[in-house]
Amino acid sequence: MAVAGDVTEAEELQGLLSQAGIASELEPAAEHDPEAHDDPPLKVLVAESEVDEARDAIEALTELEDETE
């Protein structure tokens, strides 16, 4: 599990995992006030059997993006 600070970051992580062929789900990291106007933090969840692979994929794909910028 990773915690993203907002929806945009969570979707970016989910996209990286998808590129690596790893399914993931998003869920709120904390109870969120529905009247609040900010993006709540989200958990990015993967199957327990894919946690290490997901961490490696995020690290590798993030490094590749940094190199191309």
mmCIF file of the N, C-alpha and C atoms, coordinates in Angstrom:
data_MODEL
# 
_entry.id   MODEL 
# 
loop_
_atom_site.group_PDB 
_atom_site.id 
_atom_site.type_symbol 
_atom_site.label_atom_id 
_atom_site.label_alt_id 
_atom_site.label_comp_id 
_atom_site.label_asym_id 
_atom_site.label_entity_id 
_atom_site.label_seq_id 
_atom_site.pdbx_PDB_ins_code 
_atom_site.Cartn_x 
_atom_site.Cartn_y 
_atom_site.Cartn_z 
_atom_site.occupancy 
_atom_site.B_iso_or_equiv 
_atom_site.pdbx_formal_charge 
_atom_site.auth_seq_id 
_atom_site.auth_comp_id 
_atom_site.auth_asym_id 
_atom_site.auth_atom_id 
_atom_site.pdbx_PDB_model_num 
ATOM 1   N N  . MET A 1 1  ? 0.838   -1.168  0.000   1.00 0.00 ? 1  MET A N  1 
ATOM 2   C CA . MET A 1 1  ? 0.000   0.000   0.000   1.00 0.00 ? 1  MET A CA 1 
ATOM 3   C C  . MET A 1 1  ? 0.888   1.237   0.000   1.00 0.00 ? 1  MET A C  1 
ATOM 4   N N  . ALA A 1 2  ? 0.465   2.210   -0.755  1.00 0.00 ? 2  ALA A N  1 
ATOM 5   C CA . ALA A 1 2  ? 1.104   3.523   -0.754  1.00 0.00 ? 2  ALA A CA 1 
ATOM 6   C C  . ALA A 1 2  ? 0.011   4.535   -0.465  1.00 0.00 ? 2  ALA A C  1 
ATOM 7   N N  . VAL A 1 3  ? 0.379   5.637   0.148   1.00 0.00 ? 3  VAL A N  1 
ATOM 8   C CA . VAL A 1 3  ? -0.594  6.695   0.399   1.00 0.00 ? 3  VAL A CA 1 
ATOM 9   C C  . VAL A 1 3  ? -0.227  7.879   -0.475  1.00 0.00 ? 3  VAL A C  1 
ATOM 10  N N  . ALA A 1 4  ? -1.193  8.317   -1.268  1.00 0.00 ? 4  ALA A N  1 
ATOM 11  C CA . ALA A 1 4  ? -1.013  9.471   -2.149  1.00 0.00 ? 4  ALA A CA 1 
ATOM 12  C C  . ALA A 1 4  ? -1.660  10.685  -1.495  1.00 0.00 ? 4  ALA A C  1 
ATOM 13  N N  . GLY A 1 5  ? -1.037  11.831  -1.662  1.00 0.00 ? 5  GLY A N  1 
ATOM 14  C CA . GLY A 1 5  ? -1.528  13.054  -1.035  1.00 0.00 ? 5  GLY A CA 1 
ATOM 15  C C  . GLY A 1 5  ? -2.831  13.568  -1.602  1.00 0.00 ? 5  GLY A C  1 
ATOM 16  N N  . ASP A 1 6  ? -3.130  13.224  -2.858  1.00 0.00 ? 6  ASP A N  1 
ATOM 17  C CA . ASP A 1 6  ? -4.372  13.681  -3.481  1.00 0.00 ? 6  ASP A CA 1 
ATOM 18  C C  . ASP A 1 6  ? -4.747  12.755  -4.630  1.00 0.00 ? 6  ASP A C  1 
ATOM 19  N N  . VAL A 1 7  ? -5.876  13.038  -5.248  1.00 0.00 ? 7  VAL A N  1 
ATOM 20  C CA . VAL A 1 7  ? -6.387  12.190  -6.317  1.00 0.00 ? 7  VAL A CA 1 
ATOM 21  C C  . VAL A 1 7  ? -5.415  12.124  -7.489  1.00 0.00 ? 7  VAL A C  1 
ATOM 22  N N  . THR A 1 8  ? -4.837  13.248  -7.863  1.00 0.00 ? 8  THR A N  1 
ATOM 23  C CA . THR A 1 8  ? -3.921  13.288  -8.999  1.00 0.00 ? 8  THR A CA 1 
ATOM 24  C C  . THR A 1 8  ? -2.728  12.369  -8.777  1.00 0.00 ? 8  THR A C  1 
ATOM 25  N N  . GLU A 1 9  ? -2.117  12.461  -7.604  1.00 0.00 ? 9  GLU A N  1 
ATOM 26  C CA . GLU A 1 9  ? -0.969  11.611  -7.281  1.00 0.00 ? 9  GLU A CA 1 
ATOM 27  C C  . GLU A 1 9  ? -1.378  10.137  -7.263  1.00 0.00 ? 9  GLU A C  1 
ATOM 28  N N  . ALA A 1 10 ? -2.544  9.843   -6.705  1.00 0.00 ? 10 ALA A N  1 
ATOM 29  C CA . ALA A 1 10 ? -3.026  8.458   -6.647  1.00 0.00 ? 10 ALA A CA 1 
ATOM 30  C C  . ALA A 1 10 ? -3.224  7.905   -8.050  1.00 0.00 ? 10 ALA A C  1 
ATOM 31  N N  . GLU A 1 11 ? -3.799  8.714   -8.933  1.00 0.00 ? 11 GLU A N  1 
ATOM 32  C CA . GLU A 1 11 ? -4.021  8.260   -10.304 1.00 0.00 ? 11 GLU A CA 1 
ATOM 33  C C  . GLU A 1 11 ? -2.703  8.070   -11.050 1.00 0.00 ? 11 GLU A C  1 
ATOM 34  N N  . GLU A 1 12 ? -1.705  8.895   -10.755 1.00 0.00 ? 12 GLU A N  1 
ATOM 35  C CA . GLU A 1 12 ? -0.383  8.724   -11.371 1.00 0.00 ? 12 GLU A CA 1 
ATOM 36  C C  . GLU A 1 12 ? 0.244   7.401   -10.926 1.00 0.00 ? 12 GLU A C  1 
ATOM 37  N N  . LEU A 1 13 ? 0.162   7.112   -9.628  1.00 0.00 ? 13 LEU A N  1 
ATOM 38  C CA . LEU A 1 13 ? 0.692   5.839   -9.125  1.00 0.00 ? 13 LEU A CA 1 
ATOM 39  C C  . LEU A 1 13 ? -0.056  4.666   -9.744  1.00 0.00 ? 13 LEU A C  1 
ATOM 40  N N  . GLN A 1 14 ? -1.359  4.793   -9.825  1.00 0.00 ? 14 GLN A N  1 
ATOM 41  C CA . GLN A 1 14 ? -2.168  3.724   -10.406 1.00 0.00 ? 14 GLN A CA 1 
ATOM 42  C C  . GLN A 1 14 ? -1.791  3.521   -11.875 1.00 0.00 ? 14 GLN A C  1 
ATOM 43  N N  . GLY A 1 15 ? -1.503  4.598   -12.588 1.00 0.00 ? 15 GLY A N  1 
ATOM 44  C CA . GLY A 1 15 ? -1.071  4.502   -13.979 1.00 0.00 ? 15 GLY A CA 1 
ATOM 45  C C  . GLY A 1 15 ? 0.260   3.793   -14.112 1.00 0.00 ? 15 GLY A C  1 
ATOM 46  N N  . LEU A 1 16 ? 1.207   4.108   -13.219 1.00 0.00 ? 16 LEU A N  1 
ATOM 47  C CA . LEU A 1 16 ? 2.508   3.435   -13.237 1.00 0.00 ? 16 LEU A CA 1 
ATOM 48  C C  . LEU A 1 16 ? 2.337   1.939   -13.004 1.00 0.00 ? 16 LEU A C  1 
ATOM 49  N N  . LEU A 1 17 ? 1.494   1.602   -12.047 1.00 0.00 ? 17 LEU A N  1 
ATOM 50  C CA . LEU A 1 17 ? 1.262   0.184   -11.757 1.00 0.00 ? 17 LEU A CA 1 
ATOM 51  C C  . LEU A 1 17 ? 0.608   -0.507  -12.949 1.00 0.00 ? 17 LEU A C  1 
ATOM 52  N N  . SER A 1 18 ? -0.321  0.163   -13.583 1.00 0.00 ? 18 SER A N  1 
ATOM 53  C CA . SER A 1 18 ? -0.997  -0.400  -14.750 1.00 0.00 ? 18 SER A CA 1 
ATOM 54  C C  . SER A 1 18 ? -0.004  -0.676  -15.873 1.00 0.00 ? 18 SER A C  1 
ATOM 55  N N  . GLN A 1 19 ? 0.951   0.251   -16.086 1.00 0.00 ? 19 GLN A N  1 
ATOM 56  C CA . GLN A 1 19 ? 1.985   0.051   -17.105 1.00 0.00 ? 19 GLN A CA 1 
ATOM 57  C C  . GLN A 1 19 ? 2.792   -1.210  -16.825 1.00 0.00 ? 19 GLN A C  1 
ATOM 58  N N  . ALA A 1 20 ? 2.955   -1.529  -15.547 1.00 0.00 ? 20 ALA A N  1 
ATOM 59  C CA . ALA A 1 20 ? 3.727   -2.704  -15.149 1.00 0.00 ? 20 ALA A CA 1 
ATOM 60  C C  . ALA A 1 20 ? 2.852   -3.960  -15.090 1.00 0.00 ? 20 ALA A C  1 
ATOM 61  N N  . GLY A 1 21 ? 1.565   -3.831  -15.442 1.00 0.00 ? 21 GLY A N  1 
ATOM 62  C CA . GLY A 1 21 ? 0.671   -4.978  -15.438 1.00 0.00 ? 21 GLY A CA 1 
ATOM 63  C C  . GLY A 1 21 ? 0.174   -5.365  -14.062 1.00 0.00 ? 21 GLY A C  1 
ATOM 64  N N  . ILE A 1 22 ? 0.157   -4.405  -13.138 1.00 0.00 ? 22 ILE A N  1 
ATOM 65  C CA . ILE A 1 22 ? -0.266  -4.674  -11.764 1.00 0.00 ? 22 ILE A CA 1 
ATOM 66  C C  . ILE A 1 22 ? -1.587  -3.960  -11.507 1.00 0.00 ? 22 ILE A C  1 
ATOM 67  N N  . ALA A 1 23 ? -2.603  -4.718  -11.132 1.00 0.00 ? 23 ALA A N  1 
ATOM 68  C CA . ALA A 1 23 ? -3.915  -4.149  -10.821 1.00 0.00 ? 23 ALA A CA 1 
ATOM 69  C C  . ALA A 1 23 ? -3.862  -3.463  -9.464  1.00 0.00 ? 23 ALA A C  1 
ATOM 70  N N  . SER A 1 24 ? -4.556  -2.331  -9.356  1.00 0.00 ? 24 SER A N  1 
ATOM 71  C CA . SER A 1 24 ? -4.592  -1.619  -8.079  1.00 0.00 ? 24 SER A CA 1 
ATOM 72  C C  . SER A 1 24 ? -5.966  -0.990  -7.884  1.00 0.00 ? 24 SER A C  1 
ATOM 73  N N  . GLU A 1 25 ? -6.241  -0.644  -6.647  1.00 0.00 ? 25 GLU A N  1 
ATOM 74  C CA . GLU A 1 25 ? -7.497  0.006   -6.290  1.00 0.00 ? 25 GLU A CA 1 
ATOM 75  C C  . GLU A 1 25 ? -7.184  1.217   -5.437  1.00 0.00 ? 25 GLU A C  1 
ATOM 76  N N  . LEU A 1 26 ? -8.075  2.200   -5.471  1.00 0.00 ? 26 LEU A N  1 
ATOM 77  C CA . LEU A 1 26 ? -7.931  3.385   -4.633  1.00 0.00 ? 26 LEU A CA 1 
ATOM 78  C C  . LEU A 1 26 ? -9.005  3.362   -3.560  1.00 0.00 ? 26 LEU A C  1 
ATOM 79  N N  . GLU A 1 27 ? -8.621  3.801   -2.363  1.00 0.00 ? 27 GLU A N  1 
ATOM 80  C CA . GLU A 1 27 ? -9.602  3.941   -1.289  1.00 0.00 ? 27 GLU A CA 1 
ATOM 81  C C  . GLU A 1 27 ? -9.156  5.097   -0.403  1.00 0.00 ? 27 GLU A C  1 
ATOM 82  N N  . PRO A 1 28 ? -10.101 5.781   0.232   1.00 0.00 ? 28 PRO A N  1 
ATOM 83  C CA . PRO A 1 28 ? -9.734  6.905   1.097   1.00 0.00 ? 28 PRO A CA 1 
ATOM 84  C C  . PRO A 1 28 ? -8.783  6.463   2.206   1.00 0.00 ? 28 PRO A C  1 
ATOM 85  N N  . ALA A 1 29 ? -7.781  7.296   2.479   1.00 0.00 ? 29 ALA A N  1 
ATOM 86  C CA . ALA A 1 29 ? -6.813  6.979   3.528   1.00 0.00 ? 29 ALA A CA 1 
ATOM 87  C C  . ALA A 1 29 ? -7.333  7.376   4.899   1.00 0.00 ? 29 ALA A C  1 
ATOM 88  N N  . ALA A 1 30 ? -8.318  8.266   4.912   1.00 0.00 ? 30 ALA A N  1 
ATOM 89  C CA . ALA A 1 30 ? -8.900  8.729   6.170   1.00 0.00 ? 30 ALA A CA 1 
ATOM 90  C C  . ALA A 1 30 ? -10.339 9.131   5.895   1.00 0.00 ? 30 ALA A C  1 
ATOM 91  N N  . GLU A 1 31 ? -11.111 9.226   6.952   1.00 0.00 ? 31 GLU A N  1 
ATOM 92  C CA . GLU A 1 31 ? -12.482 9.698   6.780   1.00 0.00 ? 31 GLU A CA 1 
ATOM 93  C C  . GLU A 1 31 ? -12.435 11.113  6.242   1.00 0.00 ? 31 GLU A C  1 
ATOM 94  N N  . HIS A 1 32 ? -13.238 11.376  5.229   1.00 0.00 ? 32 HIS A N  1 
ATOM 95  C CA . HIS A 1 32 ? -13.197 12.678  4.557   1.00 0.00 ? 32 HIS A CA 1 
ATOM 96  C C  . HIS A 1 32 ? -14.525 13.389  4.734   1.00 0.00 ? 32 HIS A C  1 
ATOM 97  N N  . ASP A 1 33 ? -14.446 14.660  5.042   1.00 0.00 ? 33 ASP A N  1 
ATOM 98  C CA . ASP A 1 33 ? -15.633 15.482  5.178   1.00 0.00 ? 33 ASP A CA 1 
ATOM 99  C C  . ASP A 1 33 ? -16.182 15.760  3.774   1.00 0.00 ? 33 ASP A C  1 
ATOM 100 N N  . PRO A 1 34 ? -17.390 15.314  3.464   1.00 0.00 ? 34 PRO A N  1 
ATOM 101 C CA . PRO A 1 34 ? -17.929 15.497  2.115   1.00 0.00 ? 34 PRO A CA 1 
ATOM 102 C C  . PRO A 1 34 ? -18.094 16.963  1.712   1.00 0.00 ? 34 PRO A C  1 
ATOM 103 N N  . GLU A 1 35 ? -18.132 17.866  2.689   1.00 0.00 ? 35 GLU A N  1 
ATOM 104 C CA . GLU A 1 35 ? -18.270 19.286  2.382   1.00 0.00 ? 35 GLU A CA 1 
ATOM 105 C C  . GLU A 1 35 ? -16.919 19.975  2.183   1.00 0.00 ? 35 GLU A C  1 
ATOM 106 N N  . ALA A 1 36 ? -15.835 19.262  2.433   1.00 0.00 ? 36 ALA A N  1 
ATOM 107 C CA . ALA A 1 36 ? -14.502 19.835  2.245   1.00 0.00 ? 36 ALA A CA 1 
ATOM 108 C C  . ALA A 1 36 ? -14.222 19.972  0.751   1.00 0.00 ? 36 ALA A C  1 
ATOM 109 N N  . HIS A 1 37 ? -13.459 20.980  0.383   1.00 0.00 ? 37 HIS A N  1 
ATOM 110 C CA . HIS A 1 37 ? -13.183 21.254  -1.021  1.00 0.00 ? 37 HIS A CA 1 
ATOM 111 C C  . HIS A 1 37 ? -11.816 20.758  -1.473  1.00 0.00 ? 37 HIS A C  1 
ATOM 112 N N  . ASP A 1 38 ? -11.050 20.174  -0.572  1.00 0.00 ? 38 ASP A N  1 
ATOM 113 C CA . ASP A 1 38 ? -9.722  19.681  -0.947  1.00 0.00 ? 38 ASP A CA 1 
ATOM 114 C C  . ASP A 1 38 ? -9.794  18.209  -1.330  1.00 0.00 ? 38 ASP A C  1 
ATOM 115 N N  . ASP A 1 39 ? -8.755  17.736  -1.995  1.00 0.00 ? 39 ASP A N  1 
ATOM 116 C CA . ASP A 1 39 ? -8.662  16.326  -2.349  1.00 0.00 ? 39 ASP A CA 1 
ATOM 117 C C  . ASP A 1 39 ? -8.195  15.547  -1.136  1.00 0.00 ? 39 ASP A C  1 
ATOM 118 N N  . PRO A 1 40 ? -8.887  14.467  -0.792  1.00 0.00 ? 40 PRO A N  1 
ATOM 119 C CA . PRO A 1 40 ? -8.454  13.669  0.356   1.00 0.00 ? 40 PRO A CA 1 
ATOM 120 C C  . PRO A 1 40 ? -7.262  12.789  -0.017  1.00 0.00 ? 40 PRO A C  1 
ATOM 121 N N  . PRO A 1 41 ? -6.436  12.428  0.965   1.00 0.00 ? 41 PRO A N  1 
ATOM 122 C CA . PRO A 1 41 ? -5.385  11.450  0.682   1.00 0.00 ? 41 PRO A CA 1 
ATOM 123 C C  . PRO A 1 41 ? -6.030  10.102  0.357   1.00 0.00 ? 41 PRO A C  1 
ATOM 124 N N  . LEU A 1 42 ? -5.384  9.343   -0.513  1.00 0.00 ? 42 LEU A N  1 
ATOM 125 C CA . LEU A 1 42 ? -5.917  8.046   -0.927  1.00 0.00 ? 42 LEU A CA 1 
ATOM 126 C C  . LEU A 1 42 ? -4.876  6.959   -0.751  1.00 0.00 ? 42 LEU A C  1 
ATOM 127 N N  . LYS A 1 43 ? -5.342  5.755   -0.450  1.00 0.00 ? 43 LYS A N  1 
ATOM 128 C CA . LYS A 1 43 ? -4.478  4.580   -0.411  1.00 0.00 ? 43 LYS A CA 1 
ATOM 129 C C  . LYS A 1 43 ? -4.500  3.953   -1.800  1.00 0.00 ? 43 LYS A C  1 
ATOM 130 N N  . VAL A 1 44 ? -3.334  3.542   -2.274  1.00 0.00 ? 44 VAL A N  1 
ATOM 131 C CA . VAL A 1 44 ? -3.237  2.785   -3.518  1.00 0.00 ? 44 VAL A CA 1 
ATOM 132 C C  . VAL A 1 44 ? -2.952  1.347   -3.091  1.00 0.00 ? 44 VAL A C  1 
ATOM 133 N N  . LEU A 1 45 ? -3.917  0.479   -3.319  1.00 0.00 ? 45 LEU A N  1 
ATOM 134 C CA . LEU A 1 45 ? -3.833  -0.897  -2.837  1.00 0.00 ? 45 LEU A CA 1 
ATOM 135 C C  . LEU A 1 45 ? -3.546  -1.865  -3.975  1.00 0.00 ? 45 LEU A C  1 
ATOM 136 N N  . VAL A 1 46 ? -2.669  -2.829  -3.704  1.00 0.00 ? 46 VAL A N  1 
ATOM 137 C CA . VAL A 1 46 ? -2.393  -3.925  -4.640  1.00 0.00 ? 46 VAL A CA 1 
ATOM 138 C C  . VAL A 1 46 ? -2.511  -5.227  -3.860  1.00 0.00 ? 46 VAL A C  1 
ATOM 139 N N  . ALA A 1 47 ? -2.611  -6.324  -4.592  1.00 0.00 ? 47 ALA A N  1 
ATOM 140 C CA . ALA A 1 47 ? -2.673  -7.629  -3.945  1.00 0.00 ? 47 ALA A CA 1 
ATOM 141 C C  . ALA A 1 47 ? -1.403  -7.843  -3.124  1.00 0.00 ? 47 ALA A C  1 
ATOM 142 N N  . GLU A 1 48 ? -1.559  -8.477  -1.976  1.00 0.00 ? 48 GLU A N  1 
ATOM 143 C CA . GLU A 1 48 ? -0.414  -8.704  -1.091  1.00 0.00 ? 48 GLU A CA 1 
ATOM 144 C C  . GLU A 1 48 ? 0.722   -9.426  -1.806  1.00 0.00 ? 48 GLU A C  1 
ATOM 145 N N  . SER A 1 49 ? 0.378   -10.327 -2.707  1.00 0.00 ? 49 SER A N  1 
ATOM 146 C CA . SER A 1 49 ? 1.401   -11.086 -3.434  1.00 0.00 ? 49 SER A CA 1 
ATOM 147 C C  . SER A 1 49 ? 2.188   -10.221 -4.426  1.00 0.00 ? 49 SER A C  1 
ATOM 148 N N  . GLU A 1 50 ? 1.701   -8.992  -4.707  1.00 0.00 ? 50 GLU A N  1 
ATOM 149 C CA . GLU A 1 50 ? 2.362   -8.121  -5.677  1.00 0.00 ? 50 GLU A CA 1 
ATOM 150 C C  . GLU A 1 50 ? 2.986   -6.872  -5.058  1.00 0.00 ? 50 GLU A C  1 
ATOM 151 N N  . VAL A 1 51 ? 3.033   -6.804  -3.741  1.00 0.00 ? 51 VAL A N  1 
ATOM 152 C CA . VAL A 1 51 ? 3.542   -5.599  -3.075  1.00 0.00 ? 51 VAL A CA 1 
ATOM 153 C C  . VAL A 1 51 ? 4.992   -5.301  -3.472  1.00 0.00 ? 51 VAL A C  1 
ATOM 154 N N  . ASP A 1 52 ? 5.864   -6.279  -3.373  1.00 0.00 ? 52 ASP A N  1 
ATOM 155 C CA . ASP A 1 52 ? 7.272   -6.044  -3.713  1.00 0.00 ? 52 ASP A CA 1 
ATOM 156 C C  . ASP A 1 52 ? 7.432   -5.672  -5.182  1.00 0.00 ? 52 ASP A C  1 
ATOM 157 N N  . GLU A 1 53 ? 6.706   -6.373  -6.049  1.00 0.00 ? 53 GLU A N  1 
ATOM 158 C CA . GLU A 1 53 ? 6.755   -6.075  -7.482  1.00 0.00 ? 53 GLU A CA 1 
ATOM 159 C C  . GLU A 1 53 ? 6.234   -4.655  -7.754  1.00 0.00 ? 53 GLU A C  1 
ATOM 160 N N  . ALA A 1 54 ? 5.186   -4.250  -7.043  1.00 0.00 ? 54 ALA A N  1 
ATOM 161 C CA . ALA A 1 54 ? 4.617   -2.914  -7.228  1.00 0.00 ? 54 ALA A CA 1 
ATOM 162 C C  . ALA A 1 54 ? 5.608   -1.834  -6.794  1.00 0.00 ? 54 ALA A C  1 
ATOM 163 N N  . ARG A 1 55 ? 6.256   -2.040  -5.660  1.00 0.00 ? 55 ARG A N  1 
ATOM 164 C CA . ARG A 1 55 ? 7.262   -1.069  -5.196  1.00 0.00 ? 55 ARG A CA 1 
ATOM 165 C C  . ARG A 1 55 ? 8.392   -0.935  -6.211  1.00 0.00 ? 55 ARG A C  1 
ATOM 166 N N  . ASP A 1 56 ? 8.876   -2.074  -6.704  1.00 0.00 ? 56 ASP A N  1 
ATOM 167 C CA . ASP A 1 56 ? 9.956   -2.060  -7.698  1.00 0.00 ? 56 ASP A CA 1 
ATOM 168 C C  . ASP A 1 56 ? 9.515   -1.353  -8.973  1.00 0.00 ? 56 ASP A C  1 
ATOM 169 N N  . ALA A 1 57 ? 8.283   -1.611  -9.409  1.00 0.00 ? 57 ALA A N  1 
ATOM 170 C CA . ALA A 1 57 ? 7.778   -0.998  -10.639 1.00 0.00 ? 57 ALA A CA 1 
ATOM 171 C C  . ALA A 1 57 ? 7.658   0.508   -10.487 1.00 0.00 ? 57 ALA A C  1 
ATOM 172 N N  . ILE A 1 58 ? 7.121   0.964   -9.373  1.00 0.00 ? 58 ILE A N  1 
ATOM 173 C CA . ILE A 1 58 ? 6.975   2.408   -9.146  1.00 0.00 ? 58 ILE A CA 1 
ATOM 174 C C  . ILE A 1 58 ? 8.344   3.062   -9.124  1.00 0.00 ? 58 ILE A C  1 
ATOM 175 N N  . GLU A 1 59 ? 9.285   2.448   -8.417  1.00 0.00 ? 59 GLU A N  1 
ATOM 176 C CA . GLU A 1 59 ? 10.640  3.008   -8.332  1.00 0.00 ? 59 GLU A CA 1 
ATOM 177 C C  . GLU A 1 59 ? 11.292  3.063   -9.714  1.00 0.00 ? 59 GLU A C  1 
ATOM 178 N N  . ALA A 1 60 ? 11.224  1.982   -10.467 1.00 0.00 ? 60 ALA A N  1 
ATOM 179 C CA . ALA A 1 60 ? 11.862  1.922   -11.782 1.00 0.00 ? 60 ALA A CA 1 
ATOM 180 C C  . ALA A 1 60 ? 11.213  2.898   -12.763 1.00 0.00 ? 60 ALA A C  1 
ATOM 181 N N  . LEU A 1 61 ? 9.890   2.927   -12.811 1.00 0.00 ? 61 LEU A N  1 
ATOM 182 C CA . LEU A 1 61 ? 9.207   3.807   -13.755 1.00 0.00 ? 61 LEU A CA 1 
ATOM 183 C C  . LEU A 1 61 ? 9.363   5.274   -13.375 1.00 0.00 ? 61 LEU A C  1 
ATOM 184 N N  . THR A 1 62 ? 9.439   5.570   -12.086 1.00 0.00 ? 62 THR A N  1 
ATOM 185 C CA . THR A 1 62 ? 9.663   6.947   -11.644 1.00 0.00 ? 62 THR A CA 1 
ATOM 186 C C  . THR A 1 62 ? 11.058  7.401   -12.047 1.00 0.00 ? 62 THR A C  1 
ATOM 187 N N  . GLU A 1 63 ? 12.048  6.527   -11.897 1.00 0.00 ? 63 GLU A N  1 
ATOM 188 C CA . GLU A 1 63 ? 13.407  6.857   -12.305 1.00 0.00 ? 63 GLU A CA 1 
ATOM 189 C C  . GLU A 1 63 ? 13.492  7.104   -13.801 1.00 0.00 ? 63 GLU A C  1 
ATOM 190 N N  . LEU A 1 64 ? 12.788  6.293   -14.606 1.00 0.00 ? 64 LEU A N  1 
ATOM 191 C CA . LEU A 1 64 ? 12.776  6.486   -16.054 1.00 0.00 ? 64 LEU A CA 1 
ATOM 192 C C  . LEU A 1 64 ? 12.168  7.837   -16.424 1.00 0.00 ? 64 LEU A C  1 
ATOM 193 N N  . GLU A 1 65 ? 11.094  8.220   -15.755 1.00 0.00 ? 65 GLU A N  1 
ATOM 194 C CA . GLU A 1 65 ? 10.455  9.513   -16.025 1.00 0.00 ? 65 GLU A CA 1 
ATOM 195 C C  . GLU A 1 65 ? 11.409  10.654  -15.670 1.00 0.00 ? 65 GLU A C  1 
ATOM 196 N N  . ASP A 1 66 ? 12.120  10.522  -14.546 1.00 0.00 ? 66 ASP A N  1 
ATOM 197 C CA . ASP A 1 66 ? 13.060  11.558  -14.132 1.00 0.00 ? 66 ASP A CA 1 
ATOM 198 C C  . ASP A 1 66 ? 14.174  11.726  -15.134 1.00 0.00 ? 66 ASP A C  1 
ATOM 199 N N  . GLU A 1 67 ? 14.638  10.620  -15.719 1.00 0.00 ? 67 GLU A N  1 
ATOM 200 C CA . GLU A 1 67 ? 15.731  10.667  -16.692 1.00 0.00 ? 67 GLU A CA 1 
ATOM 201 C C  . GLU A 1 67 ? 15.310  11.322  -17.991 1.00 0.00 ? 67 GLU A C  1 
ATOM 202 N N  . THR A 1 68 ? 14.045  11.206  -18.373 1.00 0.00 ? 68 THR A N  1 
ATOM 203 C CA . THR A 1 68 ? 13.578  11.752  -19.642 1.00 0.00 ? 68 THR A CA 1 
ATOM 204 C C  . THR A 1 68 ? 13.168  13.221  -19.535 1.00 0.00 ? 68 THR A C  1 
ATOM 205 N N  . GLU A 1 69 ? 13.110  13.753  -18.340 1.00 0.00 ? 69 GLU A N  1 
ATOM 206 C CA . GLU A 1 69 ? 12.709  15.154  -18.170 1.00 0.00 ? 69 GLU A CA 1 
ATOM 207 C C  . GLU A 1 69 ? 13.883  16.071  -18.345 1.00 0.00 ? 69 GLU A C  1 
# 
